[in-house]
Amino acid sequence: MNRTRMIQQLESATEWDICIIGGGATGLGTAVDAATRGLKTVLFEQHDFAKGTSSRSTKLVHGGVRYLQQGNIKLVMEALKERGLLIKNAPHLVHNQKFIVPNYKWWEGPFYGIGLKIYDWMAGKLGLGPSQFLSKEETLGLAPTLDPEGLRGGIAYHDGQFNDARLAINLAQTAALHHGTLLNYFPVTGLLKVNKKVCGVQVKDFFTGKEYAVKSKVVINATGVFTDAVMNMDDPKHKQMISPSQGIHLVVDKEFLPGNTGIMIPRTDDGRVLFAVPWHNKIVLGTTDTPVKTKDPASLLEPVPLKGEIDFILSHIGRYLSKDPQLSDVKSMFAGLRPLVKGSSKKTAALSRDHLITIAESGMITITGGKWTTYRRMAEDVVKIAIEKNGLPDKICITQELKLYGHDQPAVPAEIFQLTTEELKAVITTSVEKEMCMTVEDFLSRRTRSLLLDAQATIASAPLVAELMAAAMNKDEAWIKEQINIFNLIAKNYLPTSN
């Protein structure tokens, strides 16, 4: 997957079957579905693939235990099926993760235990292992740093864990293998119309400034929290669809939860689930649910954790661990925005993550909502509608059985801190030549996950990474300095702060 070749493909095409705006989970999944059906497919992403929400998840591929509590059986059933398919199709990135629900009140064992048995039953043959009732001793054996005072026992259950940004890159590579054309750093600046019907997009190469008019039979808006901005291009009077909600995560050392078992706290003060998840030899704590109102689209690209959110997670997890994590223990923190479809609820935690597909009078199709776990099903639904509404060749969807790019290859290192310079050089060369890695931040945040695992150590490594990338991309000293400065500005938001 090489950007220069992708641009050549763009320039040689006269018209596409499907043009997708947005290179996150939904857009990339849609590109895979469309390309594997033999449709001529192009995708444009304004920044890097998975730059936004899709690289900032809790790293779980899950049915959604809390949706079961809400009674959303359909969503849980669908997600559990998709979880099973994803583990089969991307075994290099998705694995079985054991969790404990600790019980401190007499009723929690039977209440959550019955719920998780239903969860097992709903997963059927795609289940990852049966849930189990645990004694106090068994619970502490799996999670020795749980607060033992008042602990009655626990319930163990299984869910999926994954590397979100790496999965996004592999989806792009899968679509490219099937002749899809995908371009990052290619913002859509406008829509092409004939007789008030959308017939393509106006795009611009961020790096060269060159503009292109791209004709397409169908245009699909899959831009997450930017959904309304694209709909405004089509109709400035459209009713706003998205109610963004911010979720943050704190990353701490493994000492706070040694072993390989995660913790799930089923109910916090705001009604959310709280997780402590082992991930690449660190622990990810999260998440929050904070309504976001912004008029500045640029702020949506790099949302920043708020002090109240940080305090919320630290105080809540501190109730369950024998050693309470402090702000000074946080190695990295990151925020993401959920593109929740507007509903009547005042609390974002109660709005549905289920996806919604709409068709404008102009013919532009918008898909929004959903979550990483169900990206494949969302893509299948939206491509089916695109085919039906526009008379495209109707070939069967094959993504249920499709092994994703990289499934038979060794995993890419999650972080670079232990690599020798030669090993680092090799990983950078592959990222630049085969993964469309264009900036130091692309490499340190998404091609590897270094920034999310240890922000301070990553800032220290940025000069060497910039130097090696410059050599791989034939860039000069000015580029190196600019990249280090840009990266440091972004990375400081990942550092714990007492402000």
VOROZA-923471 format. One record per residue (C-alpha): residue number from 1; residue in three letters; x, y, z. Coordinates in steps of 0.5 Angstrom, whole numbers, plus 2048, in hexadecimal, padded with zeros to 3 digits. Example, Ala and Ser with C-alpha at 12.3 -4.5 7.8 and 13.67 -1.06 7.14 Angstrom:
BEGIN
[node 1 "ALA" [819 7F7 810]]
[node 2 "SER" [81B 7FE 80E]]
! end
This chain:
BEGIN
[node 1 "MET" [800 800 800]]
[node 2 "ASN" [804 806 7FD]]
[node 3 "ARG" [801 80D 7FD]]
[node 4 "THR" [805 80F 7F7]]
[node 5 "ARG" [802 809 7F3]]
[node 6 "MET" [7FB 80B 7F6]]
[node 7 "ILE" [7FB 812 7F3]]
[node 8 "GLN" [7FD 80F 7EC]]
[node 9 "GLN" [7F7 80A 7ED]]
[node 10 "LEU" [7F3 810 7EF]]
[node 11 "GLU" [7F5 814 7E9]]
[node 12 "SER" [7F4 80F 7E4]]
[node 13 "ALA" [7ED 80D 7E6]]
[node 14 "THR" [7E7 811 7E2]]
[node 15 "GLU" [7E1 80F 7E7]]
[node 16 "TRP" [7E1 80A 7ED]]
[node 17 "ASP" [7DB 806 7EF]]
[node 18 "ILE" [7DC 808 7F7]]
[node 19 "CYS" [7DF 80E 7FA]]
[node 20 "ILE" [7E0 80E 801]]
[node 21 "ILE" [7E1 814 806]]
[node 22 "GLY" [7E5 812 80C]]
[node 23 "GLY" [7EA 80D 80E]]
[node 24 "GLY" [7E8 80B 815]]
[node 25 "ALA" [7E5 804 817]]
[node 26 "THR" [7DF 805 813]]
[node 27 "GLY" [7E2 808 80C]]
[node 28 "LEU" [7E8 803 80C]]
[node 29 "GLY" [7E3 7FD 80D]]
[node 30 "THR" [7DE 800 808]]
[node 31 "ALA" [7E4 800 803]]
[node 32 "VAL" [7E6 7F9 804]]
[node 33 "ASP" [7DF 7F7 803]]
[node 34 "ALA" [7DE 7FB 7FD]]
[node 35 "ALA" [7E5 7F9 7FA]]
[node 36 "THR" [7E4 7F1 7FB]]
[node 37 "ARG" [7DD 7F1 7F8]]
[node 38 "GLY" [7E1 7F4 7F2]]
[node 39 "LEU" [7DE 7FB 7F2]]
[node 40 "LYS" [7E3 800 7F0]]
[node 41 "THR" [7E4 804 7F6]]
[node 42 "VAL" [7E8 80A 7F9]]
[node 43 "LEU" [7E9 80D 800]]
[node 44 "PHE" [7EB 813 802]]
[node 45 "GLU" [7ED 815 809]]
[node 46 "GLN" [7EF 81C 80B]]
[node 47 "HIS" [7F5 81A 810]]
[node 48 "ASP" [7F8 813 812]]
[node 49 "PHE" [7F4 80D 812]]
[node 50 "ALA" [7F0 80C 819]]
[node 51 "LYS" [7F3 813 81B]]
[node 52 "GLY" [7ED 814 81F]]
[node 53 "THR" [7E8 810 823]]
[node 54 "SER" [7EA 809 820]]
[node 55 "SER" [7F1 809 823]]
[node 56 "ARG" [7EF 80C 82A]]
[node 57 "SER" [7EA 806 82C]]
[node 58 "THR" [7EB 802 832]]
[node 59 "LYS" [7EE 7FC 82E]]
[node 60 "LEU" [7E8 7F8 82F]]
[node 61 "VAL" [7E4 7F3 82A]]
[node 62 "HIS" [7DE 7F2 82E]]
[node 63 "GLY" [7D7 7F0 82E]]
[node 64 "GLY" [7D5 7F6 833]]
[node 65 "VAL" [7D4 7F4 83A]]
[node 66 "ARG" [7D0 7FA 83B]]
[node 67 "TYR" [7CC 7FA 835]]
[node 68 "LEU" [7C9 7F3 838]]
[node 69 "GLN" [7C8 7F7 83F]]
[node 70 "GLN" [7C4 7FC 83A]]
[node 71 "GLY" [7C0 7F6 837]]
[node 72 "ASN" [7C3 7F8 830]]
[node 73 "ILE" [7C3 7F0 82E]]
[node 74 "LYS" [7C3 7F1 827]]
[node 75 "LEU" [7CA 7F6 827]]
[node 76 "VAL" [7CD 7F1 82C]]
[node 77 "MET" [7CB 7EB 828]]
[node 78 "GLU" [7CE 7EE 821]]
[node 79 "ALA" [7D4 7F1 825]]
[node 80 "LEU" [7D6 7EA 828]]
[node 81 "LYS" [7D5 7E7 821]]
[node 82 "GLU" [7DA 7EC 81E]]
[node 83 "ARG" [7DF 7EB 824]]
[node 84 "GLY" [7DF 7E4 822]]
[node 85 "LEU" [7E0 7E5 81B]]
[node 86 "LEU" [7E6 7EA 81C]]
[node 87 "ILE" [7EA 7E6 820]]
[node 88 "LYS" [7EA 7E0 81B]]
[node 89 "ASN" [7EB 7E5 815]]
[node 90 "ALA" [7F1 7EA 819]]
[node 91 "PRO" [7F4 7E5 81E]]
[node 92 "HIS" [7FA 7E9 81E]]
[node 93 "LEU" [7F7 7EF 821]]
[node 94 "VAL" [7F1 7EC 825]]
[node 95 "HIS" [7F1 7E7 82A]]
[node 96 "ASN" [7ED 7E5 830]]
[node 97 "GLN" [7EE 7E9 837]]
[node 98 "LYS" [7EB 7E6 83D]]
[node 99 "PHE" [7E8 7EB 842]]
[node 100 "ILE" [7E6 7EB 849]]
[node 101 "VAL" [7E0 7EF 84C]]
[node 102 "PRO" [7E1 7EF 853]]
[node 103 "ASN" [7DC 7EF 858]]
[node 104 "TYR" [7DB 7F3 85F]]
[node 105 "LYS" [7D4 7F2 860]]
[node 106 "TRP" [7D0 7EC 861]]
[node 107 "TRP" [7CB 7ED 85B]]
[node 108 "GLU" [7D1 7EE 856]]
[node 109 "GLY" [7D3 7E7 855]]
[node 110 "PRO" [7CC 7E4 853]]
[node 111 "PHE" [7CA 7EB 84F]]
[node 112 "TYR" [7D0 7EB 84B]]
[node 113 "GLY" [7D1 7E4 84B]]
[node 114 "ILE" [7CB 7E3 848]]
[node 115 "GLY" [7CB 7E8 843]]
[node 116 "LEU" [7D2 7E6 840]]
[node 117 "LYS" [7CF 7DF 840]]
[node 118 "ILE" [7CA 7E2 83B]]
[node 119 "TYR" [7D0 7E5 837]]
[node 120 "ASP" [7D4 7DE 837]]
[node 121 "TRP" [7CD 7DB 834]]
[node 122 "MET" [7CC 7E1 82F]]
[node 123 "ALA" [7D3 7E0 82C]]
[node 124 "GLY" [7D2 7D9 82A]]
[node 125 "LYS" [7D7 7D5 827]]
[node 126 "LEU" [7DB 7DC 826]]
[node 127 "GLY" [7DC 7DC 82D]]
[node 128 "LEU" [7E3 7DD 830]]
[node 129 "GLY" [7E2 7D9 836]]
[node 130 "PRO" [7DD 7D8 83C]]
[node 131 "SER" [7DC 7DD 842]]
[node 132 "GLN" [7DD 7DA 849]]
[node 133 "PHE" [7DC 7DC 850]]
[node 134 "LEU" [7E2 7DD 854]]
[node 135 "SER" [7E3 7DD 85B]]
[node 136 "LYS" [7E7 7E3 85F]]
[node 137 "GLU" [7ED 7DF 85E]]
[node 138 "GLU" [7ED 7DD 857]]
[node 139 "THR" [7EB 7E4 855]]
[node 140 "LEU" [7F1 7E7 859]]
[node 141 "GLY" [7F5 7E1 856]]
[node 142 "LEU" [7F4 7E4 84F]]
[node 143 "ALA" [7F4 7EC 851]]
[node 144 "PRO" [7F8 7EC 857]]
[node 145 "THR" [7F8 7F4 858]]
[node 146 "LEU" [7F0 7F4 859]]
[node 147 "ASP" [7EE 7F7 85F]]
[node 148 "PRO" [7ED 7F1 864]]
[node 149 "GLU" [7E9 7F5 869]]
[node 150 "GLY" [7E2 7F3 868]]
[node 151 "LEU" [7E3 7EF 862]]
[node 152 "ARG" [7DE 7E9 861]]
[node 153 "GLY" [7E1 7E6 85B]]
[node 154 "GLY" [7E0 7E7 853]]
[node 155 "ILE" [7DE 7E5 84D]]
[node 156 "ALA" [7E3 7E3 847]]
[node 157 "TYR" [7E0 7E4 840]]
[node 158 "HIS" [7E4 7E5 839]]
[node 159 "ASP" [7E4 7EA 834]]
[node 160 "GLY" [7E8 7EC 82E]]
[node 161 "GLN" [7EE 7F1 82E]]
[node 162 "PHE" [7F1 7F4 828]]
[node 163 "ASN" [7F6 7FA 825]]
[node 164 "ASP" [7F1 7FF 822]]
[node 165 "ALA" [7F6 803 81E]]
[node 166 "ARG" [7FA 7FD 81B]]
[node 167 "LEU" [7F3 7FA 819]]
[node 168 "ALA" [7F1 800 815]]
[node 169 "ILE" [7F8 800 812]]
[node 170 "ASN" [7F7 7F8 810]]
[node 171 "LEU" [7F0 7FA 80E]]
[node 172 "ALA" [7F2 7FF 809]]
[node 173 "GLN" [7F8 7FA 806]]
[node 174 "THR" [7F2 7F5 805]]
[node 175 "ALA" [7EE 7FA 801]]
[node 176 "ALA" [7F4 7FC 7FD]]
[node 177 "LEU" [7F6 7F4 7FC]]
[node 178 "HIS" [7EF 7F4 7F9]]
[node 179 "HIS" [7F0 7FA 7F4]]
[node 180 "GLY" [7ED 7FF 7F9]]
[node 181 "THR" [7F1 806 7F8]]
[node 182 "LEU" [7F1 809 7FF]]
[node 183 "LEU" [7F5 810 801]]
[node 184 "ASN" [7F6 813 807]]
[node 185 "TYR" [7F8 81B 808]]
[node 186 "PHE" [7F3 81C 802]]
[node 187 "PRO" [7ED 820 805]]
[node 188 "VAL" [7E6 821 802]]
[node 189 "THR" [7E5 828 800]]
[node 190 "GLY" [7DF 828 7FD]]
[node 191 "LEU" [7D9 823 7F9]]
[node 192 "LEU" [7D8 823 7F2]]
[node 193 "LYS" [7D1 823 7F0]]
[node 194 "VAL" [7CD 823 7E9]]
[node 195 "ASN" [7C6 825 7EA]]
[node 196 "LYS" [7C6 825 7F1]]
[node 197 "LYS" [7C9 81E 7F2]]
[node 198 "VAL" [7CF 81C 7F5]]
[node 199 "CYS" [7D4 819 7EF]]
[node 200 "GLY" [7DB 81A 7F3]]
[node 201 "VAL" [7DF 81E 7F7]]
[node 202 "GLN" [7E5 823 7F7]]
[node 203 "VAL" [7EB 821 7FA]]
[node 204 "LYS" [7F2 824 7FC]]
[node 205 "ASP" [7F9 821 7FD]]
[node 206 "PHE" [7FB 824 804]]
[node 207 "PHE" [802 824 802]]
[node 208 "THR" [802 826 7FB]]
[node 209 "GLY" [7FC 82B 7FB]]
[node 210 "LYS" [7FA 827 7F4]]
[node 211 "GLU" [7F2 827 7F3]]
[node 212 "TYR" [7EE 821 7F0]]
[node 213 "ALA" [7E7 821 7EE]]
[node 214 "VAL" [7E5 81A 7EF]]
[node 215 "LYS" [7DF 817 7EC]]
[node 216 "SER" [7DB 811 7EF]]
[node 217 "LYS" [7D4 80E 7EE]]
[node 218 "VAL" [7D4 80D 7F6]]
[node 219 "VAL" [7D6 812 7FC]]
[node 220 "ILE" [7D6 80F 803]]
[node 221 "ASN" [7D8 814 809]]
[node 222 "ALA" [7DB 80F 80E]]
[node 223 "THR" [7DE 815 812]]
[node 224 "GLY" [7DC 814 819]]
[node 225 "VAL" [7DC 81A 81D]]
[node 226 "PHE" [7DD 81E 817]]
[node 227 "THR" [7D7 81B 814]]
[node 228 "ASP" [7D3 822 814]]
[node 229 "ALA" [7D9 826 811]]
[node 230 "VAL" [7D8 821 80B]]
[node 231 "MET" [7D1 822 80B]]
[node 232 "ASN" [7D1 829 80B]]
[node 233 "MET" [7D5 829 805]]
[node 234 "ASP" [7CF 826 802]]
[node 235 "ASP" [7C9 82A 805]]
[node 236 "PRO" [7CB 82F 80A]]
[node 237 "LYS" [7C4 82F 80D]]
[node 238 "HIS" [7C5 828 80F]]
[node 239 "LYS" [7C3 826 816]]
[node 240 "GLN" [7C9 824 81A]]
[node 241 "MET" [7C9 81D 81B]]
[node 242 "ILE" [7CF 81C 820]]
[node 243 "SER" [7D0 81D 827]]
[node 244 "PRO" [7D7 81C 829]]
[node 245 "SER" [7D9 818 830]]
[node 246 "GLN" [7E0 818 832]]
[node 247 "GLY" [7E3 812 835]]
[node 248 "ILE" [7EA 812 838]]
[node 249 "HIS" [7EF 80D 83A]]
[node 250 "LEU" [7F5 80D 83F]]
[node 251 "VAL" [7FB 808 83E]]
[node 252 "VAL" [7FF 806 844]]
[node 253 "ASP" [805 801 846]]
[node 254 "LYS" [803 7F9 846]]
[node 255 "GLU" [804 7F9 84E]]
[node 256 "PHE" [7FD 7FC 84F]]
[node 257 "LEU" [7FA 7F6 84C]]
[node 258 "PRO" [800 7F0 84B]]
[node 259 "GLY" [7FE 7EA 847]]
[node 260 "ASN" [7FA 7EA 841]]
[node 261 "THR" [7F3 7EB 844]]
[node 262 "GLY" [7EF 7F1 843]]
[node 263 "ILE" [7EA 7F4 848]]
[node 264 "MET" [7E3 7F6 846]]
[node 265 "ILE" [7DF 7FB 84B]]
[node 266 "PRO" [7D8 7FA 848]]
[node 267 "ARG" [7D5 801 84B]]
[node 268 "THR" [7D8 807 84D]]
[node 269 "ASP" [7D5 80E 84F]]
[node 270 "ASP" [7D3 810 848]]
[node 271 "GLY" [7D0 809 846]]
[node 272 "ARG" [7D6 807 842]]
[node 273 "VAL" [7DA 801 842]]
[node 274 "LEU" [7E2 802 844]]
[node 275 "PHE" [7E7 7FD 842]]
[node 276 "ALA" [7EE 7FC 844]]
[node 277 "VAL" [7F1 7F8 83E]]
[node 278 "PRO" [7F8 7F5 83D]]
[node 279 "TRP" [7FB 7F8 836]]
[node 280 "HIS" [802 7F7 834]]
[node 281 "ASN" [805 7F6 83B]]
[node 282 "LYS" [801 7FD 83D]]
[node 283 "ILE" [7FA 7FD 840]]
[node 284 "VAL" [7F5 802 83D]]
[node 285 "LEU" [7F0 805 841]]
[node 286 "GLY" [7E9 808 83F]]
[node 287 "THR" [7E5 80A 83D]]
[node 288 "THR" [7E1 811 83E]]
[node 289 "ASP" [7DB 814 83A]]
[node 290 "THR" [7DB 81B 83A]]
[node 291 "PRO" [7D6 81F 835]]
[node 292 "VAL" [7DA 823 830]]
[node 293 "LYS" [7D8 82A 82D]]
[node 294 "THR" [7DD 82D 828]]
[node 295 "LYS" [7DC 832 822]]
[node 296 "ASP" [7E4 830 820]]
[node 297 "PRO" [7E5 82A 81C]]
[node 298 "ALA" [7EC 82A 81D]]
[node 299 "SER" [7EB 829 824]]
[node 300 "LEU" [7E8 822 823]]
[node 301 "LEU" [7EE 820 820]]
[node 302 "GLU" [7F2 820 826]]
[node 303 "PRO" [7ED 820 82C]]
[node 304 "VAL" [7F0 821 833]]
[node 305 "PRO" [7EF 81D 839]]
[node 306 "LEU" [7EB 822 83E]]
[node 307 "LYS" [7ED 822 846]]
[node 308 "GLY" [7E7 820 848]]
[node 309 "GLU" [7E7 81A 844]]
[node 310 "ILE" [7EE 818 846]]
[node 311 "ASP" [7EC 819 84D]]
[node 312 "PHE" [7E6 815 84C]]
[node 313 "ILE" [7EA 80F 849]]
[node 314 "LEU" [7EF 80F 84F]]
[node 315 "SER" [7EA 810 854]]
[node 316 "HIS" [7E6 80A 852]]
[node 317 "ILE" [7EB 805 850]]
[node 318 "GLY" [7EE 807 857]]
[node 319 "ARG" [7E8 804 85B]]
[node 320 "TYR" [7EA 7FD 858]]
[node 321 "LEU" [7F1 7FD 858]]
[node 322 "SER" [7F6 7FC 85E]]
[node 323 "LYS" [7FB 801 85C]]
[node 324 "ASP" [7F7 807 859]]
[node 325 "PRO" [7FA 80A 852]]
[node 326 "GLN" [7FC 811 853]]
[node 327 "LEU" [7FD 816 84D]]
[node 328 "SER" [804 816 84E]]
[node 329 "ASP" [803 80E 84C]]
[node 330 "VAL" [800 810 845]]
[node 331 "LYS" [805 80E 83F]]
[node 332 "SER" [800 811 83A]]
[node 333 "MET" [7F9 813 839]]
[node 334 "PHE" [7F4 814 833]]
[node 335 "ALA" [7EE 816 831]]
[node 336 "GLY" [7E9 814 82C]]
[node 337 "LEU" [7E2 816 829]]
[node 338 "ARG" [7DC 812 828]]
[node 339 "PRO" [7D8 814 823]]
[node 340 "LEU" [7D1 812 826]]
[node 341 "VAL" [7CB 813 822]]
[node 342 "LYS" [7C6 819 825]]
[node 343 "GLY" [7C1 816 82A]]
[node 344 "SER" [7BC 818 82F]]
[node 345 "SER" [7C0 816 835]]
[node 346 "LYS" [7C4 81C 839]]
[node 347 "LYS" [7CA 817 83B]]
[node 348 "THR" [7CE 815 835]]
[node 349 "ALA" [7D0 80E 839]]
[node 350 "ALA" [7C8 80C 837]]
[node 351 "LEU" [7C9 80E 830]]
[node 352 "SER" [7C9 808 82B]]
[node 353 "ARG" [7D0 806 828]]
[node 354 "ASP" [7CB 802 822]]
[node 355 "HIS" [7CD 805 81B]]
[node 356 "LEU" [7C8 809 817]]
[node 357 "ILE" [7C8 80A 80F]]
[node 358 "THR" [7C5 810 80C]]
[node 359 "ILE" [7C4 812 805]]
[node 360 "ALA" [7C4 819 803]]
[node 361 "GLU" [7BF 81C 7FE]]
[node 362 "SER" [7C6 81D 7FA]]
[node 363 "GLY" [7C7 815 7FA]]
[node 364 "MET" [7CD 816 7FF]]
[node 365 "ILE" [7CD 810 804]]
[node 366 "THR" [7CF 811 80B]]
[node 367 "ILE" [7D1 80C 810]]
[node 368 "THR" [7D2 80E 817]]
[node 369 "GLY" [7D2 80B 81E]]
[node 370 "GLY" [7D4 804 820]]
[node 371 "LYS" [7DB 802 823]]
[node 372 "TRP" [7E1 7FE 821]]
[node 373 "THR" [7DE 7F7 822]]
[node 374 "THR" [7D9 7F8 81D]]
[node 375 "TYR" [7DD 7FB 818]]
[node 376 "ARG" [7DC 7F5 813]]
[node 377 "ARG" [7D4 7F5 814]]
[node 378 "MET" [7D4 7FC 813]]
[node 379 "ALA" [7D8 7FC 80C]]
[node 380 "GLU" [7D4 7F6 80A]]
[node 381 "ASP" [7CD 7FA 80B]]
[node 382 "VAL" [7CF 801 808]]
[node 383 "VAL" [7D2 7FE 802]]
[node 384 "LYS" [7CC 7F9 801]]
[node 385 "ILE" [7C8 800 801]]
[node 386 "ALA" [7CD 803 7FC]]
[node 387 "ILE" [7CC 7FE 7F7]]
[node 388 "GLU" [7C4 7FD 7F8]]
[node 389 "LYS" [7C3 805 7F7]]
[node 390 "ASN" [7C8 806 7F1]]
[node 391 "GLY" [7C8 800 7ED]]
[node 392 "LEU" [7CF 7FD 7EE]]
[node 393 "PRO" [7D1 7F6 7EC]]
[node 394 "ASP" [7CE 7F2 7F2]]
[node 395 "LYS" [7D3 7ED 7F4]]
[node 396 "ILE" [7D3 7E9 7FB]]
[node 397 "CYS" [7D7 7EC 801]]
[node 398 "ILE" [7DD 7E8 803]]
[node 399 "THR" [7DF 7EB 809]]
[node 400 "GLN" [7DD 7E6 80E]]
[node 401 "GLU" [7E2 7E1 80C]]
[node 402 "LEU" [7E7 7E6 80A]]
[node 403 "LYS" [7EE 7E6 80D]]
[node 404 "LEU" [7F1 7ED 80E]]
[node 405 "TYR" [7F8 7EF 80B]]
[node 406 "GLY" [7FD 7ED 810]]
[node 407 "HIS" [7FA 7E7 813]]
[node 408 "ASP" [7FF 7E2 811]]
[node 409 "GLN" [805 7E7 813]]
[node 410 "PRO" [809 7E9 819]]
[node 411 "ALA" [806 7EE 81D]]
[node 412 "VAL" [808 7F5 81D]]
[node 413 "PRO" [80C 7F8 823]]
[node 414 "ALA" [807 7FC 827]]
[node 415 "GLU" [80C 800 82A]]
[node 416 "ILE" [813 802 828]]
[node 417 "PHE" [817 803 82F]]
[node 418 "GLN" [81A 7FC 82F]]
[node 419 "LEU" [81C 7FC 827]]
[node 420 "THR" [823 7FD 825]]
[node 421 "THR" [825 803 820]]
[node 422 "GLU" [825 7FD 81A]]
[node 423 "GLU" [81E 7FA 81C]]
[node 424 "LEU" [81B 801 81D]]
[node 425 "LYS" [81E 803 816]]
[node 426 "ALA" [81B 7FD 813]]
[node 427 "VAL" [814 7FE 816]]
[node 428 "ILE" [814 805 814]]
[node 429 "THR" [816 803 80D]]
[node 430 "THR" [810 7FE 80C]]
[node 431 "SER" [80B 803 80F]]
[node 432 "VAL" [80D 809 80A]]
[node 433 "GLU" [80D 804 804]]
[node 434 "LYS" [807 7FF 806]]
[node 435 "GLU" [803 803 80B]]
[node 436 "MET" [803 80A 808]]
[node 437 "CYS" [806 80D 80E]]
[node 438 "MET" [807 814 80D]]
[node 439 "THR" [809 818 813]]
[node 440 "VAL" [80D 816 81A]]
[node 441 "GLU" [806 816 81D]]
[node 442 "ASP" [803 811 819]]
[node 443 "PHE" [809 80D 81B]]
[node 444 "LEU" [809 80E 822]]
[node 445 "SER" [802 80E 823]]
[node 446 "ARG" [7FE 809 81E]]
[node 447 "ARG" [804 805 81A]]
[node 448 "THR" [806 803 821]]
[node 449 "ARG" [803 805 828]]
[node 450 "SER" [808 808 82B]]
[node 451 "LEU" [805 80F 82D]]
[node 452 "LEU" [7FF 80B 830]]
[node 453 "LEU" [804 807 834]]
[node 454 "ASP" [809 80C 837]]
[node 455 "ALA" [808 813 835]]
[node 456 "GLN" [80F 816 838]]
[node 457 "ALA" [813 810 835]]
[node 458 "THR" [810 811 82E]]
[node 459 "ILE" [812 819 82E]]
[node 460 "ALA" [819 817 830]]
[node 461 "SER" [819 812 82A]]
[node 462 "ALA" [816 817 825]]
[node 463 "PRO" [81C 81A 822]]
[node 464 "LEU" [81F 813 820]]
[node 465 "VAL" [819 811 81D]]
[node 466 "ALA" [818 817 819]]
[node 467 "GLU" [820 816 817]]
[node 468 "LEU" [81E 80F 814]]
[node 469 "MET" [818 811 811]]
[node 470 "ALA" [81B 817 80D]]
[node 471 "ALA" [820 812 80B]]
[node 472 "ALA" [81B 80D 808]]
[node 473 "MET" [817 813 805]]
[node 474 "ASN" [81C 817 802]]
[node 475 "LYS" [81B 81D 807]]
[node 476 "ASP" [81F 823 809]]
[node 477 "GLU" [821 825 810]]
[node 478 "ALA" [81C 82B 810]]
[node 479 "TRP" [817 825 80F]]
[node 480 "ILE" [81A 821 815]]
[node 481 "LYS" [819 828 81A]]
[node 482 "GLU" [812 829 817]]
[node 483 "GLN" [810 822 819]]
[node 484 "ILE" [813 822 820]]
[node 485 "ASN" [810 829 822]]
[node 486 "ILE" [809 826 81F]]
[node 487 "PHE" [80A 820 823]]
[node 488 "ASN" [80C 823 829]]
[node 489 "LEU" [806 828 829]]
[node 490 "ILE" [801 822 828]]
[node 491 "ALA" [805 81D 82D]]
[node 492 "LYS" [804 822 833]]
[node 493 "ASN" [7FD 821 833]]
[node 494 "TYR" [7FE 81A 835]]
[node 495 "LEU" [803 81B 83B]]
[node 496 "PRO" [7FF 81B 842]]
[node 497 "THR" [7FE 822 844]]
[node 498 "SER" [7FC 825 84B]]
[node 499 "ASN" [7F9 82B 847]]
! end
